[in-house]
Amino acid sequence: MGINLWDIGAVATGAIERDREHTAENLKIRADELAAKRNALIQRKNKKYDAEIKSYYKEKAQWIKLIL
């Protein structure tokens, strides 16, 4: 009883299928990580924008006081 090419082919096919499954899982995890990172970045930029708008209106009110 020896090893023939069909046995080697079956093992290789199984290994390739398992690798595809692992790759799909890893890609899904990475996509979730990137989506979370994108959302965090958007929230941070929105907070910065709100702070800048608030600062602008505060400075604008000061200039109006000086002009009038």
SERO-446914 format. One record per residue (C-alpha): residue number from 1; residue in one letter; y, x, z. Coordinates in nm, 4 decimals, padded with zeros to 6 digits. Layout:
N
[NUM, A, [Y, X, Z]]
...
# end
This chain:
68
[1, M, [00.0000, 00.0000, 00.0000]]
[2, G, [00.3135, 00.1691, -00.1154]]
[3, I, [00.6742, 00.0890, -00.1728]]
[4, N, [00.7559, -00.0357, -00.5161]]
[5, L, [01.0821, -00.0966, -00.6960]]
[6, W, [01.0750, -00.4709, -00.6219]]
[7, D, [01.0868, -00.4006, -00.2477]]
[8, I, [01.3774, -00.1630, -00.2875]]
[9, G, [01.5577, -00.4161, -00.5063]]
[10, A, [01.5075, -00.6915, -00.2490]]
[11, V, [01.6458, -00.4743, 00.0314]]
[12, A, [01.9452, -00.3710, -00.1788]]
[13, T, [02.0150, -00.7320, -00.2746]]
[14, G, [02.0047, -00.8383, 00.0898]]
[15, A, [02.2347, -00.5552, 00.1906]]
[16, I, [02.4838, -00.6437, -00.0812]]
[17, E, [02.4885, -01.0111, 00.0230]]
[18, R, [02.5412, -00.9179, 00.3884]]
[19, D, [02.8244, -00.6839, 00.2895]]
[20, R, [02.9926, -00.9664, 00.0976]]
[21, E, [02.9705, -01.1883, 00.4053]]
[22, H, [03.1261, -00.9192, 00.6263]]
[23, T, [03.3991, -00.8563, 00.3717]]
[24, A, [03.4845, -01.2273, 00.3528]]
[25, E, [03.5036, -01.2483, 00.7329]]
[26, N, [03.7253, -00.9396, 00.7522]]
[27, L, [03.9574, -01.0722, 00.4813]]
[28, K, [03.9938, -01.4037, 00.6620]]
[29, I, [04.0763, -01.2273, 00.9892]]
[30, R, [04.3296, -01.0039, 00.8128]]
[31, A, [04.4911, -01.3039, 00.6435]]
[32, D, [04.5323, -01.4731, 00.9824]]
[33, E, [04.6853, -01.1567, 01.1286]]
[34, L, [04.9319, -01.1277, 00.8413]]
[35, A, [05.0302, -01.4951, 00.8717]]
[36, A, [05.0953, -01.4514, 01.2443]]
[37, K, [05.3009, -01.1381, 01.1788]]
[38, R, [05.5029, -01.3188, 00.9092]]
[39, N, [05.5724, -01.6124, 01.1404]]
[40, A, [05.6818, -01.3805, 01.4216]]
[41, L, [05.9176, -01.1986, 01.1851]]
[42, I, [06.0677, -01.5262, 01.0624]]
[43, Q, [06.1251, -01.6456, 01.4197]]
[44, R, [06.2891, -01.3151, 01.5131]]
[45, K, [06.5213, -01.3304, 01.2124]]
[46, N, [06.6124, -01.6924, 01.2861]]
[47, K, [06.7055, -01.5994, 01.6439]]
[48, K, [06.9181, -01.3106, 01.5174]]
[49, Y, [07.0883, -01.5385, 01.2635]]
[50, D, [07.1651, -01.7972, 01.5333]]
[51, A, [07.3134, -01.5268, 01.7560]]
[52, E, [07.5302, -01.3976, 01.4698]]
[53, I, [07.6570, -01.7494, 01.3881]]
[54, K, [07.7412, -01.8072, 01.7539]]
[55, S, [07.9262, -01.4752, 01.7676]]
[56, Y, [08.1140, -01.5601, 01.4471]]
[57, Y, [08.2409, -01.8919, 01.5795]]
[58, K, [08.3437, -01.7287, 01.9074]]
[59, E, [08.5437, -01.4621, 01.7218]]
[60, K, [08.6890, -01.7238, 01.4882]]
[61, A, [08.8143, -01.9249, 01.7857]]
[62, Q, [08.9803, -01.6111, 01.9262]]
[63, W, [09.1539, -01.5428, 01.5936]]
[64, I, [09.2774, -01.9008, 01.5749]]
[65, K, [09.4270, -01.8640, 01.9243]]
[66, L, [09.6036, -01.5457, 01.8192]]
[67, I, [09.7401, -01.6921, 01.4972]]
[68, L, [09.8638, -02.0159, 01.6473]]
# end
